[in-house]
Amino acid sequence: MNRTQIYLPQKQIEILRKEAQKKRTTTSEIIRRILKEKMERMAEHSQKKSLFDAARRINAKGIKGPRDLASNLDTYLYGGK
């Protein structure tokens, strides 16, 4: 494990210390847990592909949509006008 230093506002330090006391662990461990959770959420978010990525993959496979999609969008989306 590597050591690093960060500057935190006093209020955040107090909150971290209280949480560490409550969980009977160190402030460092609380920070590591928070960072791990945040980084996992970030990884999940980056794995989600955009609709444009899906459209590109479909297009690359040669799959085409209806030729009249633009003029009949409501029909295709909602089943009627």
C-alpha positions as CSV (number, residue, x, y, z in Angstrom):
1,M,0.0,0.0,0.0
2,N,1.3,3.5,-0.8
3,R,1.1,6.5,1.4
4,T,-0.3,9.8,0.3
5,Q,-1.3,13.1,1.9
6,I,-4.5,15.1,1.3
7,Y,-5.8,18.3,2.7
8,L,-9.4,18.2,4.0
9,P,-11.6,20.8,5.6
10,Q,-11.9,20.4,9.4
11,K,-15.6,19.5,9.1
12,Q,-14.8,16.5,6.8
13,I,-12.1,15.3,9.2
14,E,-14.5,15.5,12.1
15,I,-17.1,13.4,10.1
16,L,-14.4,10.9,9.2
17,R,-13.2,10.5,12.8
18,K,-16.8,10.1,14.1
19,E,-17.5,7.4,11.4
20,A,-14.2,5.6,12.2
21,Q,-15.0,5.6,15.9
22,K,-18.5,4.3,15.2
23,K,-17.2,1.5,13.0
24,R,-14.2,0.9,15.2
25,T,-11.7,1.4,12.5
26,T,-9.3,4.0,11.3
27,T,-10.0,7.2,9.3
28,S,-7.7,5.8,6.6
29,E,-9.9,2.7,6.3
30,I,-13.0,4.9,6.0
31,I,-11.4,6.9,3.2
32,R,-10.4,3.7,1.4
33,R,-13.9,2.3,1.6
34,I,-15.4,5.6,0.3
35,L,-13.0,5.7,-2.6
36,K,-13.5,2.1,-3.4
37,E,-17.3,2.5,-3.6
38,K,-17.0,5.7,-5.7
39,M,-14.5,4.1,-8.1
40,E,-16.8,1.0,-8.5
41,R,-19.7,3.3,-9.4
42,M,-17.5,5.2,-11.9
43,A,-16.4,1.9,-13.5
44,E,-20.1,0.8,-13.8
45,H,-21.0,4.1,-15.4
46,S,-18.2,3.9,-17.9
47,Q,-19.1,0.4,-18.9
48,K,-22.6,1.4,-19.8
49,K,-22.5,2.1,-23.6
50,S,-24.4,5.0,-25.1
51,L,-27.3,4.5,-27.5
52,F,-25.0,5.8,-30.2
53,D,-22.5,3.0,-29.5
54,A,-25.3,0.5,-29.9
55,A,-26.4,2.1,-33.1
56,R,-22.9,2.0,-34.5
57,R,-22.6,-1.7,-33.6
58,I,-25.9,-2.5,-35.3
59,N,-24.9,-0.5,-38.4
60,A,-21.5,-2.3,-38.5
61,K,-23.4,-5.6,-38.7
62,G,-25.3,-4.4,-41.7
63,I,-28.7,-4.3,-40.0
64,K,-30.9,-1.5,-41.4
65,G,-34.0,0.1,-39.9
66,P,-37.2,0.9,-41.8
67,R,-36.7,3.2,-44.7
68,D,-39.6,5.4,-43.6
69,L,-38.6,5.8,-40.0
70,A,-38.1,9.5,-40.1
71,S,-41.5,10.2,-41.7
72,N,-43.4,7.6,-39.5
73,L,-41.6,8.0,-36.2
74,D,-44.8,8.1,-34.1
75,T,-46.0,4.9,-35.7
76,Y,-42.8,3.1,-34.8
77,L,-42.5,4.6,-31.3
78,Y,-46.1,4.7,-30.1
79,G,-47.9,2.4,-32.5
80,G,-49.8,5.2,-34.1
81,K,-50.1,8.9,-34.6
